[in-house]
Amino acid sequence: MQKQTWKPSTLIAPIPPAMVTCGTMEESNIITIAWTGIVNTIPPMTYISVRPERYSYDIIKNSGEFVINLTTSNLVRAADFCGVRSGANLNKFEEMKLTKAPVSQLSCPCIDESPLNLECKVKEIIPLGSHHMFLAEIVAVNVAEEYIDESGRLRLDKASIAAFAHGEYYELGRKLGSFGYSVQKKKKAKNNKLNKNRRK
């Protein structure tokens, strides 16, 4: 395939339009963050990158905590609103009719309508340029029971999780495989061949 070379830019997609809550139960805010992800497994660690001029920046810097709330297709309008309007001027929970709910390890609330909430404690703030990265440990995860099956497995595939790609919102759709399926296929084929040879 032929390609053009462009100047450096942030063209990685899709990414999560995560709704990040901060503050306290009494005075809280929501900021929508696309620059987030997982950076470590043990301990589980994540990050969010925030512009210092954003209203939530000082709240998170001073409290040292935040909650990442996954966005579903039903929450996309709220996620977009919380990304383009400032909490300095209005109450985003009230404007979007979202429900504050307490979490187990932090003082700030989560969004009750979100199917999964990651409670995060800031470990380091790294100035990068336009954004500062809040490197944080995930200290607890809250999961809606309706997405846990009989075996205790989390079924986020049932939650209509949203994705963000190049300025557009999408709902995750068709399953293409499971982690490790490429290796499992080979093992399964090999085992089938062995079993066939044993029967001869």
ABEGO torsion letter per residue (X at the ends): XBBBBBBBBABBOBBBBBBBBBEBAABBBBBBBABBEBABAOBBBBBBBBBAABAAAAAAAAAGBBBBBBBBAAAAAAAAAAAABBAAABBAAAAAGBBBBBBAABABBBBAABABBBBBBBABBBBAEABBBBBBBBABBBBBAAABBAAGBBBAAAAGBBBBBGGBBBBBBBBAEBBGAAAAAAAAAAAAAAAAAAAX
